[in-house]
Amino acid sequence: MAAVITIPKELSKEGDLIVMPRSKYEEFLKLIKRFGQREWEEKDTDEAIRIFKKEKKEKKLIKIRSLTDLG
């Protein structure tokens, strides 16, 4: 006889439910975490590029030939 599982209505109110092996679920969580990190990195990079373009347009950036030019 097949196992029967009863799912409370409170859990199914939000939409469809899925069942998956724990190992696959843990892989899924890792992917979500990596994707979230990548999204943050992309936003950070986009902000850095925006600032660079703005400062370049305002001629706030300087060109140096060596580190001694900084002093």
C-alpha positions, 0 to 999 in steps of 0.5 A: 500500500502506498503511503498517504500524506495529509497536508494541512490547508494552512500550508496550501493556502499560498499556492502549489506545494512540491516534494523533493529529496533533501539533497536536492533541496539543499542544492537549491538553497545553495543556488539561491544563495549564490544568485543573491550574492551575484545580484548584489555584486552586479548592483555594486558594479553598476554603481561603481560604473555610474560613479566612474562615468559621472566623475570622468564627465566632471573631469574629477579623475586624474591620470598618473604614470607611476605611484610617485605621481600621487605624492 
